[in-house]
Structure formats: C-alpha cells, structure tokens
Amino acid sequence: MDDTQGVSLGFPFLLAQVSFLLYLTEGIIIFMLLCASALISGSEVACFSLTTEQIQECQYTKSSSATSLLRLLKNPRKLLAIILILNNLVNVTLVTLATYMMVQAVGKDDQQGLAISILTLVITFAIVFFGEVVPKVIANQHTLRFALFTSNGLLFLGNLVSPLAWLLLNSTQLIEKRITRRGYTVSVDELTQAVEITTKSDKTPEDQKDILMSLVNFGAISAKQILRSRLDITAVDIETKFHELLDKINKCGYSRIPVYQETIDSIEGILYIKDLLPYIDRENEFEWQSLIRRNPYFIPENKKISSLLKEFQEKRVHMAIVVDEYGGTSGLITMEDIIEEIVGEINDEFDFNNVIYKQIDKNTYNFEAKVSLNDFCKIVGVEPFIFNDIKGENESLAGILLELFRRMPRVGERVSYKQFMFIIVASDSKRIKRVRVLIRDSKGKTSTISKSSKN
C-alpha cells in the first residue's frame, strides 16, 4: 500500500521535471535561434558595407575568417541568397517552435487563441528588434569585425543550403530577364525632347532651360570635347629662372601652373601660386622648384566629365592633364571648365583677353578657331550631332574646317556645310586662327562678305 502510493506520487513529480527540462531546452533553442537570426541579419549589412580598403586589408590577413570572407565576397549575389535563405529558415523555425511551446503549455482550453496572439506579438517584436534592428546597428558601426566574426559560419551554412541558393539565383535571373525585356530605356534624345516639352511655357526663363539641357547632355561629354589644347596651355619649364617665372605668372593671372621637364609631354607637377607668395622678394637664383608639392593628375581623353567632376571632389584637385593614347599631353581641363558646361561661361577679371567669339549680327559670328565644337554648337544654337558625319576624332572648330578643306586653308577661303558658311579670317602655315561663320536663314540666303574682312 505505501509502495504504491510512493510510485503514484513520484511519477507526476518525475513528469513535471521532464516537462520543465523540455521547456527549458526549447527556451534555450529559441534563444539560440534569435541569436542566430541577429548574426545573420547583421552579416548582411557588414558584408555589403565593406570598403575597398577593408577588403584589401583582408587580402593581406592570413586568418581563416578573412579567407572565408573573401570567398563569400567573390560572388555577392550568391552571398545575398545564402543570407536570405538562412535568415528565413531561422525565423520560421523560431516562430514554429515558440508556437508549439505555447500550445503545449496552454493546452486546448478557451485561452489558447489569446495566448497565441500574445505570443505572435512578442515573437514579432523580438525578431524585429533583437534579430534585425540591434545587430544591423552594431554591424554598421563595426563593419569589418562583424563580417569576420560571421564569415566562417556563413561559409559552412552556405555550403549546406547551396542547392536552395542555386534555385533562388536562377529564379531571380529568369525574372530579371523578363523585366529587362519589358523595361523602358530612355535615350538622351528622348530626355532632350522631354525637357523641351516641359519648358515650352514662356514662364520658364531661358537660363533655366539652358541649364536643364546642359544637365541632360552632361553625362555624354568627354574630357576631349572641352579640354584646353596643349597649344593654349600656360606652363613653365622646370629650368626657368625665378624672376622669369614671376613675370610669366603676372601676365597669365592663373592660380595653378603645370611645370614640365624639357617638353610639355613630360609634366612633373603643378605649381600653386599661393606657395610662391612668401618668396616673391627672393633673388633670381632662388630654387622655386622645391615648391612644386602637387603631382599632376592625368586622365585619358575619353573620360566622361561627370565622373571626372566626382573625382575632383573626392581627390580635392581642380586641374587634370589630359593625355592621348601614347601618353602625350593633349590638353588641360579644370573644375571651372566642367562647371561651365552646366551653368555657361564664368568670366573673371582675367578673361577679357580670352574671348572666343563675337556676334556681329543675328546670323554672323567671328570665332576663334580653337573653340571646342561643343561650345560652338551651344553658342549658335544647334545640336552637337550635326557635325557627326565629318568630325571624326576632331573636337574643335579648326578640326572641322580641316576636314572640310582637306588642307590648310588660306585667308579669305570659304566652305559651306549644311546651313553654315565658314570664311577663314586669320591663319598661318600651321593653324587656323579665326573664322567667320554665316548661318543661312530658312530660305538658304546668307549675307555677302569680302575676302579681306577681319575681326
């Protein structure tokens, strides 16, 4: 009788202990799943926020975590697929296990629905706050450390879910192809037409229209189209005496001057005039070359000025030397040249000697032949592509004229192209200096002009 009672009393106690251990184990698993969700979510921010310098640092580190991280970063799309799959698997498992625990604890009484609703709110808050927000904030502040900490685990788990990642990647690629086929790409011409339509109103000022049109074409302009040619660059030989240098600086009025060795194709550095100011009273033997503290910034001719402007901002430079395919100096381009492509000409007190054109009447202009084709088209109000049939590699008005004449023209010679009549005003044996441009009206008429006319 006493033994039976002992057994009957001991069994419920043992059952309660087993249930407690079961709940404790499930609770620990839920906590571990929440931590895993936090690490996976944080790794997404950490891995995709690494800078170039941090990745290079990993390349020089021989630790297993750095090696794993570099392997993951070789395929960013696969890495993102692995992170998404793991995060969803962990979160679904966490919610399922928590619901199962709640059903076990509450049973099938009338309070089951209310309990599960409360559980849903608690689990959702825990996943969002502890599994998403907190780890991503931490990962954003300690990017490299967080990425290295999770890299080995991600690589191991990524191999386990690799088939699912492959399926997800191929599915998304199929969707992307369909979207791309149905997508709509906007060309520069269509953007130009859109700007023209939206600015047709007389209430839109002309200067605003010009800026909008310049912004549309800005991304398509290369450095070669707006550079200052090598013949027009003000530069000094590194062997120049100090007083001769000061005299040249006083005449040109520039704040930065390239310095070359023997020829302008070998530019050694950029001299900032402000660095000379403390030494202007020195003797002619003063070694000013020691003040050349800035290296030249070289760019290719085909570089787009939109990306060049960004590089100027990042590198904090205002001048670039444009080089051709052989490494020779083609010309020079400054921050001011790029900004002028958006807002128009910016003239200062030193620009009065650099006037590139003069308008005589509505249809007649005198141009410096060195003017860029891009600027010429802006001034006369035509689209740059009007000269595409003859321009070839040329980016100046002089280059177009040489293409039309097929030789070096003499003063007074004229040539027609579309609505333009070009008359050579000044030239020598090596270059065309000035040209008069007559624009025909709608009836194809132009005004007459004598051969000896000059600006």
C-alpha positions in Angstrom: 0.0 0.0 0.0 2.8 2.5 0.9 4.9 1.5 -2.1 2.0 2.0 -4.5 1.4 5.5 -3.1 5.2 6.3 -3.4 5.1 5.3 -7.1 1.9 7.3 -7.7 3.3 10.3 -6.1 6.8 10.0 -7.7 5.5 9.7 -11.3 3.8 13.1 -11.5 6.9 14.7 -9.9 9.1 13.0 -12.5 6.8 14.0 -15.3 6.9 17.6 -14.1 10.7 17.5 -14.0 10.8 16.2 -17.6 8.3 18.9 -18.8 10.4 21.5 -17.1 13.6 20.2 -18.8 11.7 20.1 -22.1 10.5 23.7 -21.8 14.0 24.8 -20.7 15.6 23.1 -23.7 13.1 24.6 -26.1 13.6 28.0 -24.5 17.4 27.7 -24.9 16.9 26.7 -28.5 14.6 29.7 -29.1 17.2 32.0 -27.6 19.9 30.5 -29.8 17.8 30.8 -32.9 17.2 34.5 -32.0 21.0 35.0 -31.7 21.5 33.2 -35.0 18.9 35.5 -36.6 20.7 38.5 -35.2 24.1 37.4 -36.5 22.8 36.6 -40.0 20.9 39.9 -40.3 24.0 41.8 -39.1 26.2 40.0 -41.5 24.2 41.3 -44.4 24.9 44.9 -43.5 28.5 44.1 -42.6 29.5 42.2 -45.8 27.8 44.6 -48.2 29.2 47.7 -46.4 32.9 46.9 -46.6 35.1 49.5 -48.2 37.8 48.8 -50.8 40.5 49.4 -48.1 38.9 46.9 -45.7 38.7 44.2 -48.4 42.4 44.9 -49.2 43.2 44.5 -45.5 41.5 41.1 -45.6 43.7 40.1 -48.6 46.8 40.7 -46.5 45.4 38.9 -43.4 46.1 35.1 -43.4 43.4 34.2 -40.8 40.7 31.6 -41.7 37.9 34.2 -41.2 39.5 36.6 -43.7 39.9 33.8 -46.2 36.2 32.7 -45.7 35.1 36.3 -46.1 37.0 36.8 -49.4 35.5 33.6 -50.7 32.0 34.8 -49.9 32.6 38.2 -51.5 33.7 36.7 -54.8 30.0 36.0 -55.6 27.9 38.8 -53.9 24.6 37.5 -55.5 25.1 34.0 -54.0 26.1 35.5 -50.7 22.9 37.6 -50.5 20.9 34.5 -51.5 22.5 32.4 -48.7 21.9 35.2 -46.1 18.2 35.5 -47.1 17.6 31.7 -47.0 19.3 31.2 -43.7 17.5 34.2 -42.1 14.1 33.0 -43.3 14.8 29.4 -42.2 15.9 30.5 -38.7 12.9 32.9 -38.2 10.4 30.3 -39.4 11.9 27.7 -37.1 11.8 30.1 -34.2 8.2 31.1 -34.7 7.1 27.4 -35.2 8.9 26.2 -32.1 7.6 29.1 -29.9 4.0 28.4 -31.1 4.5 24.7 -30.3 5.7 25.5 -26.8 2.7 27.8 -26.2 0.2 25.1 -27.4 1.9 22.6 -25.1 1.7 25.0 -22.1 -1.9 26.2 -22.6 -3.5 23.1 -24.0 -6.8 23.1 -25.7 -8.7 25.4 -23.4 -10.5 28.6 -24.3 -7.5 30.8 -23.7 -5.4 29.2 -26.5 -6.3 31.8 -29.1 -5.5 34.7 -26.8 -2.2 33.1 -25.8 -1.1 32.5 -29.4 -2.0 36.1 -30.3 0.1 37.5 -27.4 3.0 35.1 -28.4 2.8 36.4 -32.0 3.2 40.0 -30.9 6.1 39.1 -28.5 8.0 37.0 -31.1 7.5 39.6 -33.8 8.9 42.3 -31.6 11.8 40.1 -30.6 12.7 39.2 -34.2 12.4 42.8 -35.4 14.2 44.5 -32.5 16.8 41.9 -31.4 17.1 40.0 -34.6 17.1 42.9 -37.1 17.5 46.4 -35.7 20.1 45.9 -33.0 22.5 43.7 -34.9 22.4 45.9 -38.0 23.2 49.0 -35.9 26.1 47.2 -34.4 27.3 45.8 -37.7 27.1 49.3 -39.3 29.5 50.6 -36.6 31.9 47.6 -36.6 31.7 46.5 -40.2 34.9 44.5 -40.7 34.9 42.9 -37.2 31.3 41.8 -37.6 31.9 40.4 -41.1 35.0 38.5 -40.0 33.1 37.1 -36.9 30.3 35.6 -39.0 32.3 34.6 -42.2 33.2 31.1 -41.2 29.7 30.2 -40.1 28.2 31.8 -43.2 30.6 29.8 -45.4 29.8 26.5 -43.7 26.0 27.0 -43.6 26.1 28.4 -47.2 27.5 25.0 -48.4 24.6 23.3 -46.7 21.9 25.4 -48.4 23.8 25.7 -51.7 21.1 23.9 -53.7 18.4 26.3 -52.4 20.7 29.2 -53.2 21.2 28.0 -56.7 17.5 27.6 -57.2 16.8 31.1 -55.9 19.5 32.7 -58.1 18.3 31.0 -61.2 14.7 32.0 -60.4 15.6 35.7 -59.9 17.7 35.7 -63.1 14.7 34.5 -65.0 12.5 37.2 -63.5 15.2 39.9 -64.2 15.4 38.8 -67.9 11.6 39.2 -68.3 11.6 42.6 -66.6 14.5 43.8 -68.7 12.7 42.8 -71.9 9.7 44.7 -70.9 11.7 47.6 -69.4 12.0 51.0 -70.9 15.3 52.7 -71.5 15.4 56.5 -72.0 17.9 57.9 -74.5 19.5 61.3 -74.4 17.4 62.4 -77.4 14.2 61.4 -75.6 15.3 63.2 -72.4 16.0 66.3 -74.6 12.5 66.2 -76.1 11.0 65.8 -72.6 12.9 68.9 -71.4 11.8 70.8 -74.5 8.2 69.9 -73.9 8.2 70.7 -70.2 9.9 74.1 -70.8 7.8 75.3 -73.7 6.0 77.7 -71.4 7.0 81.3 -71.8 7.2 81.5 -68.0 10.3 79.3 -67.9 13.4 81.6 -68.1 15.9 80.9 -70.9 18.8 80.4 -68.4 16.9 77.7 -66.7 16.2 76.0 -70.0 19.9 76.1 -70.9 20.9 74.6 -67.6 18.3 71.7 -67.9 19.5 71.0 -71.4 23.2 71.0 -70.2 22.3 68.6 -67.5 20.7 66.2 -69.9 23.9 66.1 -72.1 26.3 66.3 -69.2 26.9 62.6 -68.9 27.8 62.2 -72.5 30.5 64.8 -72.7 34.1 63.6 -72.7 37.2 65.4 -71.5 38.5 65.7 -75.1 35.4 67.8 -76.0 36.1 70.6 -73.6 39.8 70.5 -72.9 42.1 73.4 -73.4 44.5 72.3 -76.1 48.2 71.9 -75.5 49.0 75.0 -77.6 46.9 77.1 -75.3 48.3 75.7 -72.0 50.3 78.1 -69.9 53.1 76.0 -68.5 56.7 76.6 -67.4 59.9 74.7 -67.9 61.4 73.5 -64.6 64.7 75.1 -65.6 63.1 78.6 -65.7 64.7 81.3 -63.6 62.8 82.7 -60.7 62.2 86.3 -62.0 61.2 85.0 -65.4 58.7 82.7 -63.7 57.2 85.6 -61.7 56.9 87.7 -64.9 55.0 84.8 -66.6 52.7 84.4 -63.6 51.9 88.2 -63.6 51.0 88.1 -67.3 48.8 84.9 -67.2 46.9 85.5 -64.0 46.4 81.8 -63.2 46.5 80.4 -59.7 47.9 77.0 -60.8 50.5 76.3 -63.5 51.8 73.0 -64.8 55.6 72.5 -64.7 57.3 70.4 -67.3 60.8 68.9 -68.0 62.1 69.7 -71.5 58.7 69.3 -73.3 55.1 69.7 -72.2 54.7 66.0 -72.8 56.7 65.5 -69.6 54.8 67.3 -66.9 56.5 67.0 -63.5 54.0 68.7 -61.2 51.6 71.6 -60.5 52.8 74.8 -59.0 50.4 76.6 -56.8 51.0 80.4 -57.0 50.0 80.8 -53.3 53.0 78.8 -52.4 55.2 81.4 -54.1 53.8 84.4 -52.2 56.2 84.3 -49.2 59.2 84.2 -51.5 58.5 86.9 -54.1 61.3 89.1 -52.8 63.9 86.4 -53.3 66.8 86.7 -55.7 66.8 85.2 -59.2 68.8 82.2 -58.0 66.0 81.1 -55.7 65.2 77.4 -56.2 61.4 77.7 -56.6 61.3 74.1 -57.8 61.2 73.0 -54.2 57.6 74.5 -54.0 56.2 72.0 -56.5 54.3 69.9 -54.0 51.4 68.6 -56.1 51.7 65.8 -58.5 49.8 66.1 -61.8 46.5 64.3 -62.1 46.4 62.5 -65.5 43.2 61.4 -67.3 42.5 59.8 -70.7 40.8 61.8 -73.5 37.7 59.7 -73.4 36.9 60.1 -69.7 33.4 61.5 -69.1 33.4 64.8 -67.3 30.5 63.6 -65.0 32.9 61.0 -63.4 35.8 63.5 -63.6 33.8 66.0 -61.5 33.2 63.4 -58.8 36.9 62.6 -58.8 37.8 66.2 -58.5 35.6 66.4 -55.4 36.9 63.2 -53.9 40.6 64.0 -54.5 40.3 67.7 -53.8 42.0 68.7 -57.0 41.0 71.4 -59.5 43.0 70.6 -62.6 43.7 67.5 -64.7 46.2 66.9 -67.5 44.5 65.1 -70.5 46.8 62.5 -72.2 46.4 60.7 -75.5 46.8 57.0 -76.2 50.6 57.5 -76.5 50.9 59.3 -73.2 51.5 62.7 -74.7 49.8 65.8 -73.4 46.6 66.6 -75.3 45.4 69.4 -73.1 44.3 70.6 -69.8 40.9 70.6 -68.0 39.8 72.4 -64.8 36.9 72.3 -62.4 35.8 75.6 -63.9 35.6 74.1 -67.4 33.3 71.3 -66.2 31.0 73.7 -64.2 30.8 75.9 -67.3 29.2 73.0 -69.2 26.2 73.3 -66.8 25.9 77.0 -66.0 27.6 78.6 -69.0 30.6 80.8 -69.3 32.2 82.0 -66.0 34.3 85.1 -66.7 36.6 86.8 -64.2 38.9 89.8 -64.4 41.5 87.9 -66.4 39.2 86.5 -69.1 38.8 89.7 -71.2 41.7 88.6 -73.4 40.2 85.1 -73.9 37.0 86.0 -75.8 36.4 83.0 -78.1 33.7 84.7 -80.2 32.0 87.9 -81.2 28.4 88.1 -82.6 28.2 90.7 -85.4 24.5 90.3 -86.1 21.8 87.7 -85.8 23.4 85.3 -88.3 27.0 86.3 -88.3 29.8 85.4 -85.8 33.5 85.7 -85.6 35.1 82.7 -83.8 38.5 81.8 -82.5 39.1 78.6 -84.5 40.4 76.8 -81.3 36.9 76.9 -79.8 35.6 73.5 -78.9 32.9 72.0 -81.1 30.7 71.6 -78.1 30.9 75.3 -77.2 30.4 76.4 -80.8 27.2 74.4 -81.1 25.9 75.9 -77.8 26.6 79.5 -79.0 25.0 79.2 -82.4 22.1 77.1 -81.0 22.5 73.7 -82.8 22.8 70.2 -81.6 26.4 68.8 -81.5 25.5 65.7 -83.6 25.0 68.0 -86.6 28.7 67.5 -87.4 28.9 63.8 -86.7 29.3 63.0 -90.5 32.6 64.9 -90.8 34.0 65.4 -87.3 35.9 62.1 -87.0 38.2 62.5 -84.0 38.1 66.3 -84.1 36.6 68.2 -81.2 37.3 71.9 -82.3 36.1 74.2 -85.0 39.5 74.2 -86.5 39.4 70.5 -86.8 36.1 70.6 -88.6 37.4 73.1 -91.1 40.5 71.0 -91.8 38.1 68.1 -92.5 36.1 70.2 -94.9 39.1 71.8 -96.7 41.3 68.7 -96.6 44.3 71.0 -96.4 45.5 74.1 -94.6 43.2 76.9 -96.0 44.3 80.5 -96.8 42.8 83.7 -95.5 39.6 84.5 -97.4 38.8 81.0 -98.5 35.3 79.8 -97.7 33.5 76.5 -97.4 29.8 75.5 -96.8 28.4 72.8 -94.7 24.6 72.4 -94.2 23.3 75.8 -93.0 26.8 77.2 -92.3 29.2 79.2 -94.4 32.8 79.3 -92.9 35.2 82.0 -94.1 38.8 82.0 -92.9 39.7 85.3 -91.3 43.2 84.6 -90.0 45.6 81.6 -90.4 49.3 80.8 -90.9 51.2 77.8 -92.2 50.4 75.7 -89.1 47.0 76.6 -87.8 43.7 78.3 -88.4 43.3 81.2 -86.0 40.0 82.9 -86.6 37.0 82.2 -88.8 33.8 84.0 -89.7 30.6 81.9 -89.5 27.4 82.8 -91.5 24.3 81.0 -90.7 21.8 80.7 -93.6 18.1 81.6 -92.9 15.2 79.3 -93.7 15.4 80.4 -97.4 19.0 79.5 -97.7 20.3 83.0 -98.0 23.4 84.5 -96.5 24.8 88.0 -96.4 27.8 88.7 -98.6 31.2 89.3 -97.2 34.5 90.4 -98.7 37.6 88.2 -98.6 39.6 90.7 -96.5 37.1 91.0 -93.7 38.7 90.6 -90.3 37.5 90.7 -86.7 
